Amino acid sequence: MDKQDIAPALLGRIRADFLRLLRNAAPSAATYPAALDYADLVGGALAEAFRLHLSADTLPDGRMYWNIADRVLRPLLEEDHALVADAAAAVQQQLNEAAGLRLLAQRVPVDEDRIDGILNKVCAAEHYEDVAYMLDEPVRTFSRMAVDDTLKANVQFQGRAGLHPRVVRRTTGSCCEWCSRLAGSYDYLHVPADVYRRHERCRCKVEYDPGDGRRQNVWDKKWTEDPEALQARKGFAESPLVTKVRFPKEASLQNVLPEYLRTAAPGVGSISYDAGYDMVRHANEVKTAQWLHAHLGGDIVLLNEANNYKAMTPDYIWNDKLWDLKTVSTEKSANSAVRHGLKQIQENTGGIILNYEQNTISLETLKDVLRKRLTASATQDVDILVICKEKLFTVQRFTAKK
């Protein structure tokens, strides 16, 4: 096979099958069992998509070169993580609310070292078939670890916030020496890293105790509750409303990145331009339209500015909705960008695209800025699609009060 650049087409085919296999998949409920089931689905779908399209026959010289792995395997593993991490964070948020904790769930970032470990192993072999197994079970494990990492991150976060979560590991039946050494009860300051790990066929139980008497198994996620704590909670539920505290809900801002990834059709649809459109002057708009089409698909029309200075024209019609592009550099700069963008899409609102180019940003800081600005200015539902370092960073949906 000649060494032509096969990466873009290969990425498109694998992503298309990955999303096809996940088309109707979503967490069935806001629970850890559902998050783990979903992680298995996501990891299994990606492993199957790899199996369908990667072989000695499809790769140059029958091996996986780094420049292919870095542009094909890495973005797909990152998408896998995004889907599962979002689901796990949503579960933790529900648990926080159920326990009366006014804490935001911690969403774990992707571990690039884990991805590098998979890529390095796959690329080290001269024959792809010798390492094809690395894109099967290790991919499924990578997917599930996003759930385990979420639990670990939230235990540590709650501890730093002054709470007293504990992690308890118990052995079941006859177990290995390694598991026996890890058995015990640990407060958040003294939890060994290995407590969150399990080897093949391990049946140890790891429980998370939020500090109010309730515990939840890390893997099967079943709750148990001390009798005294249960009675106290029942007493609170039966107490007069005047003794309970009610907090106002924050403006609705929902992460819909998984929805966009599930419904994406990379390369499907068309890109067209208004008559007389200046592609040189609007190079950024053209480049972003091409990125949207390559990664998410759909029909995109690039619009000319209106000649009337009083009229505000958005940059695109994307799938029959108005979208505006804003190039920004910091989280705070999203404030004015969104304020202006909302005016340009108000006739048929689709959303605003924030392109951070090569800048590094904080998701939580950005969400705070978006929540305040959209609460103050948005009168219709709107999606904020964020591109950072040429990757789909997040998509946040604001639901306006009706």
C-alpha positions in Angstrom: 0.0 0.0 0.0 1.4 3.4 -0.9 1.9 5.9 2.0 -0.8 8.4 1.0 -2.4 10.4 3.8 -5.2 8.0 4.8 -5.9 9.6 8.2 -8.7 12.0 7.4 -10.8 9.5 5.5 -10.1 6.7 8.0 -11.1 9.0 10.9 -14.3 9.8 9.1 -15.2 6.2 8.5 -14.4 5.0 12.0 -16.3 8.0 13.6 -19.3 7.4 11.4 -19.6 3.7 12.6 -18.8 4.7 16.2 -21.7 7.2 16.2 -23.9 4.8 14.2 -23.4 2.1 16.9 -24.2 4.7 19.6 -27.1 6.3 17.7 -29.7 5.5 20.3 -27.5 5.0 23.3 -27.7 7.3 26.3 -27.5 6.8 30.1 -30.8 5.1 31.0 -31.0 7.0 34.4 -29.1 9.4 36.5 -27.4 6.7 38.5 -23.9 5.2 38.6 -25.1 1.8 37.3 -26.5 3.6 34.3 -23.2 5.5 33.9 -21.2 2.3 34.0 -23.5 0.6 31.5 -23.2 3.6 29.3 -19.3 3.5 29.6 -19.4 -0.2 28.5 -21.6 0.8 25.5 -19.3 3.6 24.5 -16.1 1.7 24.9 -17.6 -1.4 23.1 -18.9 0.7 20.2 -15.5 2.4 19.7 -13.7 -1.0 19.9 -16.0 -2.4 17.3 -15.5 0.6 15.0 -11.8 0.1 15.3 -12.2 -3.6 14.5 -14.3 -2.8 11.4 -11.8 -0.4 9.8 -8.3 -1.2 11.1 -6.3 -4.1 9.8 -3.0 -4.9 8.1 -4.8 -4.4 4.8 -6.0 -0.9 5.6 -2.8 0.5 7.0 0.4 1.4 5.2 2.9 -1.5 5.3 0.5 -3.3 7.6 1.4 -1.3 10.6 0.1 1.7 12.6 2.3 4.7 12.2 2.3 7.5 14.8 1.0 10.2 12.5 -2.0 8.1 11.8 -2.6 7.0 15.4 -2.3 10.6 16.6 -4.9 11.9 14.2 -7.3 9.0 14.2 -7.1 7.1 17.4 -6.5 10.0 19.8 -9.5 12.2 18.8 -11.8 9.2 19.0 -10.5 8.1 22.4 -11.0 11.7 23.5 -14.6 11.7 22.3 -15.2 8.4 24.2 -13.9 10.1 27.3 -16.1 13.2 26.8 -19.2 11.1 26.5 -18.6 9.0 29.6 -17.1 11.8 31.8 -20.2 13.9 31.1 -22.5 11.0 32.1 -20.5 10.3 35.3 -20.5 13.9 36.3 -24.2 14.1 35.9 -24.6 11.1 38.2 -22.4 12.7 40.8 -24.4 15.9 40.7 -27.6 14.0 41.4 -25.9 12.3 44.3 -24.8 15.6 45.7 -28.3 17.0 45.5 -29.8 13.9 47.0 -27.4 14.3 50.0 -28.2 18.0 50.3 -24.7 19.0 49.2 -24.6 22.3 47.4 -21.5 21.3 45.5 -20.9 21.1 41.8 -19.9 17.7 40.6 -16.3 17.5 39.4 -15.9 16.5 35.8 -12.6 14.7 35.1 -10.4 15.8 32.2 -9.1 13.2 29.8 -5.9 11.5 30.8 -3.7 12.0 27.8 -1.0 9.8 29.3 -3.4 6.8 29.1 -4.1 7.6 25.5 -0.4 7.9 24.8 0.1 4.5 26.5 -2.3 2.9 24.1 -0.9 4.7 21.1 2.7 3.9 21.9 2.0 0.2 22.3 0.1 0.1 19.0 2.7 2.0 17.1 5.7 0.1 18.5 4.8 -3.1 16.6 6.0 -3.7 13.1 2.8 -5.7 12.4 -0.5 -4.2 13.4 -2.2 -7.6 13.9 0.3 -8.3 16.8 -1.2 -5.4 18.8 -4.7 -5.1 17.5 -5.9 -6.4 20.9 -4.9 -3.0 22.3 -7.8 -1.4 20.6 -10.3 -3.9 22.1 -10.3 -4.6 25.9 -8.0 -1.7 26.8 -10.4 0.7 25.0 -13.3 -0.6 27.1 -11.2 -0.3 30.2 -10.2 3.3 29.2 -13.9 4.1 28.9 -14.9 2.7 32.3 -12.0 4.4 34.1 -13.7 7.8 33.4 -16.4 6.7 35.9 -13.9 5.5 38.5 -11.9 8.7 38.1 -15.0 10.8 38.6 -15.7 9.1 41.9 -12.1 9.6 43.1 -12.1 13.3 42.0 -15.4 14.0 43.9 -14.2 12.2 47.1 -11.1 14.4 47.1 -13.1 17.6 46.2 -15.6 17.0 49.0 -12.8 16.4 51.5 -11.2 19.7 50.5 -14.6 21.4 50.9 -14.6 20.4 54.6 -16.7 17.2 54.3 -15.7 13.8 55.5 -16.2 11.2 52.8 -14.7 7.8 53.3 -13.8 5.0 51.0 -14.1 1.4 52.3 -12.7 -1.6 50.4 -13.8 -5.1 51.4 -12.6 -8.5 50.1 -15.1 -11.2 49.2 -14.3 -14.9 49.4 -10.8 -16.0 48.8 -8.7 -13.2 47.3 -5.2 -12.5 46.3 -2.5 -11.0 48.5 -2.7 -7.7 46.7 -6.4 -7.3 47.4 -6.0 -8.4 51.0 -3.4 -5.6 51.6 -5.8 -3.0 50.3 -8.8 -4.0 52.4 -9.8 -1.4 54.9 -11.5 1.9 55.6 -9.9 5.2 54.6 -10.8 8.8 55.0 -10.3 11.0 51.9 -6.8 12.1 53.0 -5.4 8.6 53.3 -6.9 6.7 50.4 -4.2 4.7 48.5 -4.4 5.1 44.8 -4.8 1.3 44.3 -8.0 1.3 46.3 -9.9 2.5 43.1 -8.3 -0.2 41.0 -9.2 -3.8 40.3 -7.4 -6.6 38.5 -9.0 -9.1 36.2 -11.7 -11.2 37.9 -11.4 -9.1 41.1 -14.6 -9.2 43.2 -13.6 -6.8 45.9 -16.2 -4.2 47.0 -15.3 -0.6 47.2 -17.8 1.7 48.9 -18.1 5.5 48.9 -19.4 7.1 52.2 -20.5 10.7 51.7 -20.3 11.3 55.4 -24.0 11.1 56.4 -24.2 7.4 57.1 -24.9 6.3 53.6 -22.6 4.3 51.5 -22.5 3.4 47.8 -20.6 0.6 46.2 -18.1 2.0 43.7 -18.7 -0.6 41.0 -22.3 -1.8 41.4 -23.4 1.5 43.0 -25.9 0.0 45.4 -26.6 2.2 48.4 -26.7 0.9 52.0 -27.6 3.0 55.0 -27.0 2.8 58.7 -30.3 2.5 60.6 -29.7 5.6 62.8 -28.9 7.7 59.8 -31.9 6.4 57.9 -34.2 7.3 60.9 -32.7 10.8 61.1 -33.3 11.3 57.4 -36.9 10.2 57.7 -37.4 12.6 60.6 -36.1 15.4 58.4 -38.4 14.5 55.6 -41.4 14.5 58.0 -40.5 17.8 59.7 -42.5 21.0 59.0 -41.5 22.9 55.8 -40.5 26.0 57.8 -37.4 24.1 59.1 -36.2 23.2 55.7 -34.0 25.4 53.4 -35.0 26.0 49.8 -32.4 27.4 47.4 -33.4 29.0 44.1 -32.4 27.0 41.0 -29.7 28.4 38.8 -30.3 29.3 35.2 -30.6 26.2 33.1 -27.3 25.4 31.3 -27.0 21.8 30.0 -24.0 20.1 28.5 -25.3 18.6 25.2 -22.0 17.6 23.7 -23.0 13.9 23.8 -26.2 14.7 21.8 -24.1 16.5 19.2 -21.7 13.6 18.9 -24.5 11.0 18.7 -26.2 12.9 15.9 -23.1 13.9 14.0 -22.8 12.9 10.4 -19.2 14.0 9.4 -18.9 15.1 5.8 -22.6 14.7 5.1 -24.4 17.7 3.7 -23.1 20.7 1.8 -21.3 24.0 2.2 -22.6 26.9 0.0 -22.1 30.6 -0.2 -24.1 33.8 -0.7 -23.6 35.3 -4.2 -20.4 37.4 -4.2 -19.2 36.0 -0.9 -15.6 37.2 -0.2 -13.8 34.0 0.8 -10.5 35.7 1.4 -11.9 38.4 3.7 -13.9 35.8 5.6 -11.2 33.1 5.8 -11.9 32.4 9.4 -15.6 31.9 8.7 -14.8 29.6 5.8 -12.3 27.6 7.8 -14.7 27.1 10.7 -17.5 26.1 8.3 -15.2 23.4 6.8 -14.4 22.2 10.4 -18.1 22.0 11.3 -18.8 20.1 8.1 -15.9 17.7 8.6 -16.7 16.9 12.2 -20.5 17.3 12.6 -21.9 17.5 9.1 -25.0 19.3 7.9 -26.0 21.9 5.3 -24.1 25.2 5.9 -24.7 28.5 4.1 -22.1 31.3 4.6 -23.9 34.7 4.6 -22.8 38.1 3.4 -23.1 41.0 5.8 -26.2 43.2 5.3 -25.6 46.5 3.5 -27.9 48.2 6.0 -25.8 49.2 9.1 -28.8 48.8 11.3 -29.2 45.1 10.3 -27.1 42.4 12.0 -26.4 39.4 9.9 -25.1 36.2 11.4 -22.3 34.2 9.8 -24.1 31.0 8.9 -27.3 29.2 8.3 -26.6 25.7 9.6 -29.3 23.1 9.3 -31.9 25.8 8.7 -30.9 27.8 11.9 -28.9 31.0 12.3 -25.5 30.7 13.8 -22.8 33.3 14.5 -19.1 32.8 14.9 -17.0 34.6 17.5 -13.2 34.3 17.8 -12.3 34.7 21.5 -9.2 34.3 23.6 -10.3 34.2 27.3 -13.3 33.0 29.2 -14.3 36.5 30.1 -14.3 37.6 26.4 -17.2 35.2 25.9 -19.4 37.7 27.7 -19.4 40.5 25.1 -19.1 37.9 22.2 -22.3 36.1 23.3 -24.1 39.4 24.0 -23.5 40.6 20.4 -24.0 37.2 18.9 -27.5 36.8 20.4 -28.6 39.9 18.5 -27.5 38.5 15.2 -29.4 35.2 15.5 -32.6 36.3 17.2 -34.8 35.9 14.1 -34.2 32.1 13.9 -32.0 31.1 16.8 -29.6 28.2 16.4 -26.5 29.1 18.4 -23.2 30.8 18.8 -19.8 29.3 17.9 -16.9 30.4 20.2 -13.6 29.6 18.6 -10.7 29.8 21.1 -8.2 28.7 18.5 -5.0 27.6 20.4 -5.9 29.2 23.8 -6.3 27.2 26.9 -9.5 27.7 28.9 -11.3 26.5 32.0 -14.7 24.8 31.3 -16.1 25.8 34.8 -15.0 29.4 34.4 -16.5 29.6 30.9 -19.8 28.1 32.1 -20.0 30.7 34.9 -19.6 33.5 32.3 -22.1 32.0 29.9 -24.7 31.4 32.6 -24.6 35.0 33.8 -24.6 36.5 30.3 -27.4 34.2 28.9 -29.5 34.7 32.0 -29.3 38.4 31.4 -29.7 38.5 27.6 -31.1 35.4 26.1 -34.9 35.3 25.4 -34.8 32.1 23.4 -33.2 28.7 23.8 -29.7 28.8 22.4 -26.7 26.4 22.0 -23.1 27.6 22.6 -20.7 25.5 20.7 -17.1 25.8 21.8 -14.1 24.9 19.6 -10.6 24.9 21.3 -7.4 23.8 19.7 -9.4 22.6 16.7 -11.4 20.2 18.8 -15.0 20.3 20.0 -14.5 21.4 23.6 -18.1 21.5 24.8 -21.6 22.4 23.7 -23.8 24.2 26.3 -27.5 24.6 25.9 -29.3 27.5 27.6 -33.0 27.0 28.2 -34.7 30.4 28.5 -37.5 30.9 31.0 -40.9 30.7 29.2 
